[in-house]
Amino acid sequence: MASHEGDRLKTAEPHELDGVFNALANAHRREIVRFLGQQPAAIHQLADMRGLSLPAINKHIGVLEGAGLIKRHKKGRTTFLTLDPAPLTLLQQWAGQFHTYWGTGEGTFENYDHYLTDTTTGAGGSRRKKGPS
């Protein structure tokens, strides 16, 4: 999923985020991620919690594993799952790039309007004409 150079996390490739977005597109899988973010759990616990059969929960687990979001740990006859936060960190970094543009819808538009005004205003403070003169 992510590669490390020293302590620096590289940005994700688009296909890496596609898997994370796909995995999180389902409410059952989001709830599994939320739960595993608090504590490890056995597969049967997650099935009971979500009211799903073992085959159904295993399908969801397969999607989450494919996205790199969870890892399996075997202890005796029980398989436990834990959250791997690395893909969520990549998602957070991707979403964070838009943070400077966030605001209310009106605030975002006002910032864009000011940007357009600044880039089309001449040195004398008057608006430049757009198009041929």
C-alpha positions as CSV (number, residue, x, y, z in Angstrom):
1,M,0.0,0.0,0.0
2,A,2.4,2.7,1.1
3,S,6.1,2.6,1.0
4,H,8.3,4.3,3.6
5,E,11.5,6.2,3.0
6,G,12.9,6.7,6.5
7,D,9.9,8.1,8.5
8,R,8.3,9.8,5.4
9,L,5.2,8.3,4.0
10,K,4.9,8.5,0.2
11,T,1.7,9.6,-1.4
12,A,-0.6,6.8,-2.6
13,E,-1.0,5.8,-6.2
14,P,-4.5,6.3,-7.6
15,H,-5.2,2.5,-7.7
16,E,-4.3,2.2,-4.0
17,L,-6.9,4.7,-3.0
18,D,-9.5,3.1,-5.4
19,G,-9.4,0.0,-3.2
20,V,-9.8,1.9,0.0
21,F,-12.7,3.9,-1.4
22,N,-14.3,0.7,-2.7
23,A,-13.9,-1.0,0.6
24,L,-15.4,1.9,2.6
25,A,-18.3,2.3,0.2
26,N,-20.3,-0.3,2.2
27,A,-21.9,0.4,5.6
28,H,-21.0,-3.0,7.0
29,R,-17.3,-2.6,6.1
30,R,-17.2,1.0,7.5
31,E,-18.6,-0.3,10.7
32,I,-16.1,-3.1,10.8
33,V,-13.3,-0.6,10.3
34,R,-14.7,1.6,13.0
35,F,-15.0,-1.3,15.5
36,L,-11.5,-2.6,14.7
37,G,-10.1,0.9,15.2
38,Q,-11.0,0.5,18.8
39,Q,-10.0,-3.1,19.4
40,P,-9.2,-6.4,17.7
41,A,-12.1,-8.8,17.2
42,A,-12.7,-12.4,16.2
43,I,-14.5,-12.9,12.9
44,H,-17.5,-14.5,14.6
45,Q,-17.8,-11.4,16.9
46,L,-18.0,-9.2,13.9
47,A,-20.6,-11.5,12.2
48,D,-22.7,-11.4,15.4
49,M,-22.3,-7.6,15.8
50,R,-23.4,-7.0,12.2
51,G,-26.1,-9.7,12.1
52,L,-24.4,-11.4,9.2
53,S,-23.6,-15.1,8.4
54,L,-20.0,-16.2,8.4
55,P,-19.9,-16.5,4.6
56,A,-21.2,-12.9,4.3
57,I,-18.8,-11.4,6.9
58,N,-15.9,-13.3,5.2
59,K,-16.8,-11.6,1.9
60,H,-16.6,-8.2,3.6
61,I,-13.4,-9.1,5.3
62,G,-11.9,-10.2,1.9
63,V,-12.6,-6.7,0.5
64,L,-11.1,-5.0,3.5
65,E,-8.0,-7.2,3.3
66,G,-7.7,-6.5,-0.4
67,A,-7.6,-2.8,0.4
68,G,-5.0,-3.4,3.1
69,L,-7.2,-2.1,5.8
70,I,-7.2,-5.2,8.1
71,K,-4.9,-8.0,9.0
72,R,-5.6,-11.5,10.2
73,H,-4.0,-13.0,13.4
74,K,-4.5,-16.7,14.3
75,K,-4.6,-17.7,17.9
76,G,-5.5,-21.3,18.4
77,R,-8.6,-22.0,16.4
78,T,-9.8,-18.4,16.4
79,T,-8.9,-15.8,13.8
80,F,-8.7,-12.2,15.1
81,L,-8.7,-9.1,12.9
82,T,-6.9,-5.9,13.5
83,L,-7.0,-2.5,11.7
84,D,-4.0,-1.5,9.6
85,P,-4.1,2.3,9.7
86,A,-1.7,2.9,6.8
87,P,-4.4,3.0,4.1
88,L,-6.5,5.4,6.2
89,T,-3.5,7.6,6.6
90,L,-3.1,7.7,2.8
91,L,-6.8,8.5,2.5
92,Q,-6.4,11.3,5.1
93,Q,-3.4,12.7,3.3
94,W,-5.3,12.7,0.0
95,A,-8.3,14.4,1.5
96,G,-6.1,16.9,3.4
97,Q,-4.8,18.4,0.1
98,F,-8.2,20.0,-0.3
99,H,-8.3,21.4,3.3
100,T,-7.1,24.9,2.3
101,Y,-10.0,25.2,-0.1
102,W,-12.7,24.0,2.3
103,G,-15.2,26.2,3.9
104,T,-18.8,26.8,3.5
105,G,-20.0,26.5,-0.1
106,E,-20.4,30.3,-0.1
107,G,-17.0,30.9,1.5
108,T,-15.4,28.6,-1.1
109,F,-17.0,30.5,-3.9
110,E,-16.0,33.9,-2.4
111,N,-12.4,32.7,-2.2
112,Y,-12.5,31.6,-5.9
113,D,-14.1,34.9,-6.9
114,H,-11.3,36.8,-5.0
115,Y,-8.7,34.7,-6.8
116,L,-10.3,35.5,-10.2
117,T,-10.4,39.2,-9.3
118,D,-6.8,39.2,-8.2
119,T,-5.6,37.4,-11.4
120,T,-7.6,39.6,-13.8
121,T,-6.9,42.9,-12.0
122,G,-4.1,45.1,-13.5
123,A,-1.4,46.9,-11.5
124,G,-3.6,50.0,-11.4
125,G,-6.4,48.1,-9.6
126,S,-8.8,48.1,-12.4
127,R,-10.2,44.9,-14.0
128,R,-8.5,43.9,-17.2
129,K,-10.7,43.3,-20.2
130,K,-11.2,39.7,-21.1
131,G,-10.8,38.8,-24.7
132,P,-9.4,40.9,-27.7
133,S,-9.5,44.7,-27.4
